[in-house]
Each structure stands twice: as C-alpha cells, then as structure tokens.
Amino acid sequence: MARNYVQPGETLTLVAPRTLASGDGFAVGGIVAVALAAAAAYAPVEARRVGVFDMAKAAGAAWTQGQKLYWDNTAFNVTATAGSNALIGVAAQAQASADTVGRVLLTGQIPA
C-alpha cells in the first residue's frame, strides 16, 4: 500500500450545507452524498457517496431501471432531468411518475 494512501473515499466527513436528517441527499461542491446521521447546518456529517439509497424523487416523471439520474440542488431531490443538474448515478429500479421516493444507485462520479 502506498504510504500516502488515506482511505477508499466511499464515506467522507463533509460540512452540512443545511440542516440534514439521516438519509437526506446533499451536495458540497462537486460531491453529492447521503447523510448517515442528522446534522445541523455547517456541522460535520458522515456521508456516503456510493451505494443504493431510497432518496427524495421529483414527482411528475417516471424512471426506468438503469436510467441516468441527476441531483437538483434547488429542490434537494433526484430527477431524470439533466439541464443544470449534476449527474449522480442511475435508477436502481423503475419508479412511477407519482412516486416521491426513488431507489438510486449513487456511482460517486464528480459532476462536470
């Protein structure tokens, strides 16, 4: 192992950009993650940036399994609409348009 290796990077300690509940999605710069515990705004929080999570979903559009998904940092939810939203992963399962929670595979990429 290289002497300068620090950690795998799947879980990071980040600064909460707003008050978060455990399981909330959030973005810090180019990092999109899920809070592993509740945190006050600007407090440190352990966050997971890869894995499968049930996350807040934008209602009004159905998802197909494997469809690319994006983080809407204004509405604080996952959407299938690219636009100015950051690519975060894919739908782990299909979701109906009326669903407000969707199963998401966070792939850990850093959005452009």
N, C-alpha and C positions, 0 to 999 in steps of 0.2 A: 504494500500500500504506500502510495506517495506520502511523504511527510507533510505536505501542505493540504492533504485531504481533510475536509471539515465534517461533512455529513451528506447523506443522499439528497436532501432537498425536497422530499415529498411533503414534509411538515416543517413549517417555519414559524418563528415568533415575529409577528408583524404588529404594527401600530394600528389599532382600530380607527377607521376614518369617521365612524359614527357609533352610536350605541348599538351593540350587536347582541343577539340571542344566540345560543348554541345552535348551530346548523344554518345560520344566515350566510349567504354568499356576500362577498365584498371584493373590492379592488383597491390595491395600493400600487399606484403607478401601473406598470405592466403586469403585475402579479394579481391573478384572480384566484380566490381561495374560499374555503368554507370554514367558519369559526368553529373550533372544537369546544368552546366554552363561551359563556356570556362575557361581555366586556363593555366597560364604559368607553365613551368616545375618547380617543387619544391614549388609551391604555394598551399595554401589550396584550396580545392574544395569540394562543397557539392556533395555527390554521393549516389545513390540509389542501394542497394544490393539485392533487391527483386522486383518482378513485371514482366510485359510483355513489352519487348522492341524490336524494329527493330534494329538489330545490324549487323555490318560487318560480312559477312559469307565467309568462304573459298570456292572458286568455285571448281567444279570438283566432288562433291558428293551430291546426293540428300538426303533430310531428310524426314522421316515420322513423322507424328504428334505423340508426346509422346516420341520420340527417345532421349536418353541421349546425351547431348552436352557438349563440353569442351572448355576452353579458351586456345588459343595458344598465349602465351605471347611473342613470337618472331615475328609472323606475325600480332599480335594485332587483331585477329578475332576469331570467333566462328567456331568450327569444330566438326564433328562427330567422329573424330579420337582420341581415348583415349591416347595411348602412354604415353608421359611425360606431357601431357596437363592436366589441372585441371578441374574436373567435376564442372559445374556451374548450370546445370538445364536440361530442356528438350525443344524440339521443340514445340512451341505453335501451329504451323501449318506445313503442308508439304511444302517443298521447292524443286525446280528443281535444278539439278546439276549446271546449268549455273548461278543461282542466286548469286548475290554478297551481298545481304542483306537478313537476315532471321529473322523470328519472334521467339523470345526466351523467355521462362519463366525462369527467374532467381529465384532459390529457396533458395539462401542465405547460402547454406552449406559452411563450411570451408573445402577446399580440403585437403586430407591427404598428 
